[in-house]
Amino acid sequence: MDMSAFCVVQTTIDDEVRAEDIAEALIERKLAACVQIAPVTSHYVWRGAPVKEKEFLLAAKARVADFDQIAAVLRELHSYQTPEIIALPILTGDAAYLDWARQATERADG
């Protein structure tokens, strides 16, 4: 199995209900095998000013090939003007877990 076929797509959002909605949409559309949501404190610069904010970090285990579709869902459901939408590569992983992730994201369209 090609482990580089998988990634973790990450975003943050300030609303837990919206975080749950995003996670459910990704799972229902089989764009992610698993989405974890964790509370975090983010420090960043926005419009030239430092910001400290409570947010929810979403980490979606997904196929690299689905990144564009995942990004489209995030832009559609996200409340931020410029949401974080990044993919972190999975360099290696347990073969059984990644096989499960492959099966969980299989769709009729490919």
C-alpha positions as CSV (number, residue, x, y, z in Angstrom):
1,M,0.0,0.0,0.0
2,D,1.2,3.5,-0.9
3,M,1.3,5.3,2.4
4,S,2.0,8.6,0.7
5,A,-1.6,8.4,-0.7
6,F,-2.8,9.6,2.7
7,C,-2.6,12.9,4.6
8,V,-4.0,14.8,7.5
9,V,-6.0,17.8,6.4
10,Q,-6.1,20.4,9.1
11,T,-8.3,23.5,9.8
12,T,-9.3,25.5,12.8
13,I,-12.6,27.2,13.6
14,D,-14.0,29.2,16.6
15,D,-17.4,27.5,16.7
16,E,-17.7,23.9,18.1
17,V,-21.1,23.3,16.4
18,R,-19.7,24.4,13.0
19,A,-16.6,22.1,13.7
20,E,-19.0,19.2,14.2
21,D,-20.9,20.1,11.0
22,I,-17.6,20.1,9.0
23,A,-16.6,16.8,10.5
24,E,-19.9,15.2,9.7
25,A,-19.9,16.5,6.1
26,L,-16.4,15.1,5.4
27,I,-17.4,11.7,6.9
28,E,-20.8,11.5,5.1
29,R,-19.2,12.4,1.8
30,K,-16.4,9.8,2.4
31,L,-13.8,12.4,2.0
32,A,-12.3,11.5,5.4
33,A,-12.0,8.3,7.3
34,C,-11.8,10.1,10.7
35,V,-12.0,13.7,11.8
36,Q,-10.7,14.6,15.3
37,I,-11.8,17.8,17.0
38,A,-9.7,19.3,19.8
39,P,-9.9,22.6,21.6
40,V,-6.7,24.7,21.1
41,T,-5.5,28.3,21.8
42,S,-4.2,29.9,18.6
43,H,-1.8,32.8,18.5
44,Y,-1.6,34.5,15.1
45,V,-1.4,37.8,13.2
46,W,-4.6,39.0,11.5
47,R,-4.6,42.3,9.6
48,G,-1.3,43.3,11.2
49,A,-2.4,42.8,14.8
50,P,-1.6,39.9,17.1
51,V,-4.6,37.7,18.1
52,K,-5.1,35.0,20.7
53,E,-8.2,33.0,20.3
54,K,-9.8,29.8,21.5
55,E,-10.5,27.6,18.5
56,F,-11.2,24.0,17.6
57,L,-8.6,22.1,15.6
58,L,-10.0,19.6,13.0
59,A,-7.6,16.9,11.8
60,A,-9.1,14.8,9.0
61,K,-7.4,11.6,7.9
62,A,-7.9,11.5,4.1
63,R,-6.6,10.6,0.7
64,V,-4.2,13.1,-0.8
65,A,-6.2,12.8,-4.1
66,D,-9.3,14.2,-2.3
67,F,-7.6,17.4,-1.0
68,D,-9.3,19.7,-3.5
69,Q,-12.7,18.3,-2.7
70,I,-12.0,18.6,1.0
71,A,-10.8,22.2,0.6
72,A,-14.0,23.0,-1.3
73,V,-16.2,21.6,1.6
74,L,-14.1,23.6,4.1
75,R,-14.5,26.8,2.2
76,E,-18.3,26.1,1.8
77,L,-18.9,25.4,5.5
78,H,-16.3,27.6,7.2
79,S,-17.0,31.0,8.7
80,Y,-13.6,32.5,8.4
81,Q,-12.6,34.8,5.5
82,T,-9.3,33.0,5.1
83,P,-9.5,29.6,6.8
84,E,-6.5,27.4,7.4
85,I,-6.7,24.5,4.9
86,I,-3.5,22.5,4.9
87,A,-2.5,18.9,4.3
88,L,0.3,17.3,6.3
89,P,1.7,14.1,4.7
90,I,1.6,10.8,6.4
91,L,5.1,9.5,5.9
92,T,4.5,6.1,7.3
93,G,1.8,4.4,9.3
94,D,0.3,1.1,10.5
95,A,-0.7,-0.8,7.3
96,A,-3.9,-2.1,8.9
97,Y,-5.0,1.5,9.9
98,L,-4.3,2.9,6.5
99,D,-6.1,0.0,4.9
100,W,-9.1,0.8,7.0
101,A,-8.8,4.5,6.0
102,R,-8.7,3.5,2.3
103,Q,-11.8,1.4,2.8
104,A,-13.6,4.1,4.7
105,T,-13.0,6.6,1.9
106,E,-13.9,4.4,-1.0
107,R,-16.7,6.0,-3.2
108,A,-18.4,4.8,-6.3
109,D,-17.0,7.8,-8.2
110,G,-13.4,6.5,-7.7
